[in-house]
Amino acid sequence: MKVLVINCGSSSLKYQLINPVEGEVFAKGLCERIGIEGSKMEYEAPAKSWETKTTSPMPTHKEALELVIAAITDPEHGVIGSCDEIEAIGHRVVHGGEDFSGSVLVTAEVLAAIEKNNDLAPLHNPANLLGIRTCMDLMPGKPNVAVFDTAFHQTMPSDAYMYALPYEDYKELKVRKYGFHGTSHFFVSTTMREIMGNPAHSKIVVCHLGNGASMSAVKDGKSVDTSMGLTPLQGLMMGTRCGDIDPAAVLFVKNKRNLTDAQMDDRMNKKSGILGIFGVSSDCRDMEDGVNAGNERAKLAENMFCYRIKSYIGAYAAIMGGVDAICFAGGIGENAAGIRAKILEGLDFLGVKLDPEVNGKRQKGNVKLSAADSRVLVYKIATNEELIIAKDTYGIVSGSGK
């Protein structure tokens, strides 16, 4: 089976053509700057050892998807003869609200329910809907499946997801913690449980660390808490997001600097985090270079970043009554050995003992980082959100899954 996975942003379209059973990636790439001057497309066919980057006008997502279809069906460098070989299309949808606790076959009712949650993710959900509708127009009759970032975290208990605001704000406005990166947290925790031999009971902390970062407490395979909230702004310090902050500090800065709501939102989402403290870049690699060069603000940013992750590990160990495994995923989690070591430093009281030699090596795939005598397993796990989307899509379309 071949499943086309689509992740549609406001001005971008990521895609992969995957065999969900074998996990083989036939083609993958990215369309950037859709509707903006200088739009470009990346295309890679791993089995053919072929990749290319081209510039081409993409006024809308329709033209972008047409380019994707042309690339994967190209007689010379394509991977399929025609779209007839695509059996289903899986779409990443950021926010499912309380309506969706799992992936679903797209129907008119599902589209309406996703649109109803647009207020909760005004930058993402409309773009995700656009991707679904574009695929329905260009490939009519193909089943489309929506896979939600928030779905995995719908198992959180109410004492974890509720905010201590007037109750009517939850009942009338649906203001609560939802969490994101759900497909990654599910993949990583499921992989960890498989490594552990699929025990009936397990307590796993997942650290999905990239430019956007989040953590989750996964008990017996279910998410019982996560760091992101109503929006991805809550929780950890990130590349450009501030993470947890006193709400009164927001009002204080907004009033003192005479900012609009939009300007304050931009300040917290795009000018804070590592960028705001370091002042040079939001990239963890640049921050680490700064640390090595003795830059004091780089050191502060690194210390803050690691401190907050460590504090969440402690909190999640407390709510689960211990921890069996800590997993690192995402661009930073999988590659930044120094960051991992700094996060885990001082957690020996929980039974965490890192193997510094293994942790310091560059290794692909899933790698055990904990010492032989560590009571807590520590793993680096290569997350694969696209594969989860493809598997869910296959399961729903074939009737073998949800």
C-alpha positions, 0 to 999 in steps of 0.5 A: 500500500502507498499512502501520501502523507501531507503536512500543510502549513500556511505557506508550506507543504511537506509530503512523504509517500510511504508504505505504512506496513514496511515503513519504506519512504518512496519519496519526500520533500517540501514546498516552501513560500507558497503564495510568496515570491521565490517559492521552491520545491524539494523532492527526494526519491531515496530508492533512486538516490535522486534529490532536487531543488527547483524554483517554480511559481506556487500561487496557492497550495493547488499548484504546490500539490500539482508539482508534488504529483508531477514529481512523484509520477515523473517518468524518469525520477518518479516513484509511481506510474500514476495517482492510481497507485496512491491508495489513501492520503493522511493529513496532519491536523494540529488541533482536534479540540475535544472532538477527536481522540483518534484519527478519523476518515474525513467526511463533511461532518469531520471537516465541519468539526475541524473548522469549529476548532479553528479558533484554537489554532488559527494559524494551523487548522485553516491551513490543514483544512486547505490541504485536505480540500486541495487533495480532495479536488485534485485526487477525487475519490481517494480516502483522506484521513485526519491525524491530530496532534492533540489526540494522544493527549486526550487521555489526560485526566481532568485534574491535569488538563483543567486550568484554574479559571472560572469553570464557564471558561472551560464549558463555554470557550473550551479553554483547557490544556490540549497538548501537541506533538501527539504523534511523536509522543505516541511513536516514541513512547510506543517504541520505548514500551516495545524495547522494554518488552511491552510490559503491562505497566510502565512510566515513561517521560518523553522529551520531544526537543526541537525548535518547538519542544514539549514533554509528556508523562506516559503511564501504561501507554497513555498520556497522563500529562504534557507540557504544552497547553491550550496552545503550543506556547505553554511549557518548555522554553523553546527556540523562539517561544517563552514557555511557562510565564506568569500571566501578569508578566505578560500584561505588565510588559504589554502595558509598559511597552504599549504593545497591541495584543498581536505584538505581545503574542508575536513577542512571546511566540517569535522573539522569546525563548533561546532567541530572546535570551541568547540574542543571536539565534534561536538555533540550539547549535548556535547557542552551543557554539556560544557556550563553547566561546564563553558567551554568558547569554548563551550559557544562561539560555542553555541553563534555563533550557535544561533547568525547565526540562529537568523540572518537568522530569521531576514533576512527571516522576512525582505524578506517575509515582516514579519513572522507568524510562526517559526518552529524547527525541526531536532535532535537539533531543536526538543530536545534542549530547551535551544538552542531554547530559546537562538535563540528566545531571543530578537525577541520580536520586531517581535512579538515572545514570548516563553512560557518558561515552555512549551519549557522546557518540554520534549514532543513528537510530534508537540508542540506549544512553543509560549505564548498565547499572542505571535503574532508569532506562535512558534512550535516544529514539528517532521519532517518525511522525509521518510513519504514524500518520501513514499507519493510522491512515492505513488502519482506518482505510483497510479496516485493520485499525481504529 
